[in-house]
Amino acid sequence: MGEWKWFNGGVITIQQNQTLVVNGKPVGKWECTNAARGVLNLRWNAGYVDTMIVTGDRISGKNQQGAVVSGTRINKPKTGK
């Protein structure tokens, strides 16, 4: 979860409710496919699917066409009480 500086210069928010957000607008959904390895699938509304591995404050992987995608965490979500 949190905000990530994306490889293309944008900022993506990965929300706890499994939504991907850019500039306050939902742009896709995510799902955890292997929690032990930190593997996520990011399903973008535009039709792309990125298979990513989260390692600390880095996220990296490839989309279904083999293009490399990555990001760096810039903000962790605030926790409640």
N, C-alpha and C positions, 0 to 999 in steps of 0.2 A: 504494500500500500504506500501511498505518498505521491509526491511530485517527482517527476523524472525529466531531466534535460535530455531530449532525444537527439539522435545522430544528425537529424536534419535541422537542428536549431530550435525546434519547438519544445514546448513543455506539455507533458502528458500527466494527468492525474489518474492513478490507479486507485479506485475507491473500493472500500470494503464490501459494498453491495454488488460487486462484480461489474461495475461500469467503468469504461474508459472515457475520460473527459478532456477536451481541449477548449480553452477559452470559455469555460462554463457550459459547453454544449456536449451532450453525450455523443460519442463517435464510435462506440463499440462495446464489446463485453469481453471479459477474461474468465478463464477457468484454470484451476490448478489440475494438472494431469499427473504429477508425481511430486508430492509434498516432500518426500525424503531427499529428492535431488533438486528441489526448487524449480521444477519445470512448469511453465505456464503457456497456455495458448491465448494469444490476443486476437480476437475476431473483430476486425474493423468493419464498419458499416459499408465501406467501399468494396468489400469482398476479399480483402487480404486476410491471411491468417499467419501470424508470426508465432513460431515456436521458440520460446525464450527460456533461458536459465538465469535465475537470480542468484548472485553470489555477493553477499554483503550489500554494498551500495552500487553494484553494477548489474545491468541486465543486458544480455546479449543473445543473439540467435539468428535465425533466418526465416524469411517468409516462404510461402509455398513455391515461389519461383527461384529460390536459392539466393536471393539478395540478402546480404548481411545487414542486420539492424541492431542497434544498441542504444543504451542510455545510461546516465549516471544519476543516482538519487540526489535531489537537492533539498528535499523536505520530507521528513517522516510525518505520518498522520499524528495529530494530537490525540492523546488518550483521555478518556473521561476520568471519573472519580477514582 
